[in-house]
Amino acid sequence: MAAVGIIMGSDSDYGVMEEAARTLEEFGVDFEVKVSSAHRTLGRTVAWAEAFAAGGGQVIIAAAGMAAHLAGVIAGAVTLPVIGVPIQSGALAGVDALYATVQMPPGIPVAAVGINGAKNAALLAVQILAAGRPELRTALAAHRTAQAAAVEEKDRALAARRNGAKP
């Protein structure tokens, strides 16, 4: 069974959510991807979430745009950690999805990342899993070290360009 479930309200969301899939792959985390709507296929969505939880799934990443009720519906159906990814769409460019994702009633939490924040959602899922998997803690530390090194290299390259030298 996959540790992480990625569910989205529409296949058009996969252009954003593909980054979550790539990030989970980089960390060697098993995942599954599902398209199911909180509004158009409510029963199917809840049934998937319940089966995922019952089958040993550990974290769900739910992405949706506009009304963005998907993460909240799933959080109401299961007790697994749910991370909501608001998708940029519609007249409000994702702000409506952000509000719908973060404004959950007391007792039904949904963690939320920024609009189109699929990579951060995957990293948060890895951090949650890392609580019980030391190899993921080690991989996360290495990832952070690599990020810092990349910033330092960019700083050196910029300084060299500004001083007329080639990097």
PyMOL commands that set and color helices and strands:
alter all, ss='L'
color gray80, all
select helices_A, chain A and resi 11-26+42-54+70-77+95-102+118-130+134-162
alter helices_A, ss='H'
color red, helices_A
select strands_A, chain A and resi 4-8+31-35+59-65+82-87+111-112
alter strands_A, ss='S'
color yellow, strands_A
deselect
rebuild
show_as cartoon
